[in-house]
Amino acid sequence: MNRARLEVHGLIVSLRGMGPVRELRVALTVEDYDEALRFYRDALGLEVLESWKNESGSGAVLDAGRA
């Protein structure tokens, strides 16, 4: 039996019995949103698919490609 394990910050997640990963989402909380967005967009070249700013906060969905 082929078993896959992923360790993230000490948390081990078993991927056994799961289908292929089609999408991965990561949420970050940062001190300076505009600086973080510039880094991911301009330095790493990730495309902004969607973004928003309102009284409760700001956010963006960035495309990092396909696996």
N, C-alpha and C positions, 0 to 999 in steps of 0.2 A: 504494500500500500504506500503510495506517495503522499508524504505529509509535508505541508509548508507551514512555517511559523514566521511571524513577524514580531520583532521587538521594538517598541517605541517608548522611550522614556521609562524603561523598566516594565512596561506592560506587555505581556506576551499574548498575542492573538493567534489562535489556530485558524488556518484557512482551509482545513480539511472539510470536504463535503460541500464547499462553496463553488459556484460556477466561476467563470473568468471575470476578472475585475474590468468593468467597462467605464467606470467613472470614479475618480478620487477627489474628494473635497477637503480642503484645509481652511480653517478659519483662524485668523490671527487678530489679536488685540494689540495695538501699538500706541506709543505716545504721540507720534507725529504721522498721521495718516497720509498727508501729502508727500512727505519724504519717502515713506514706505511704498506708496503707489509709484512714485518716480523710479525707485530702485527696481521694482519688479517689471514695470512697463519699459523704462528706458534702458536700464543697465542689462537686464536679463532678456529683454525683447518679448515679453509676454503680451499678447493682444488683449485689450480690454473688450470683453463681450457685453458687459452691462455695468453701469455704475449709478450710484445714488447718493444724495446728501439731503438730510432733513434735520429737524430739530432733535431727533433721538440719536443721530449718528450718521456715519458715512460708510460706504462699502463699495466693493467692486468684485465682479466675477472676471477672472483672467483665464485665458486659454494657454495651457502649458503643453499642448500637443496630445498625441494618442500613444498608448503603449503598444 
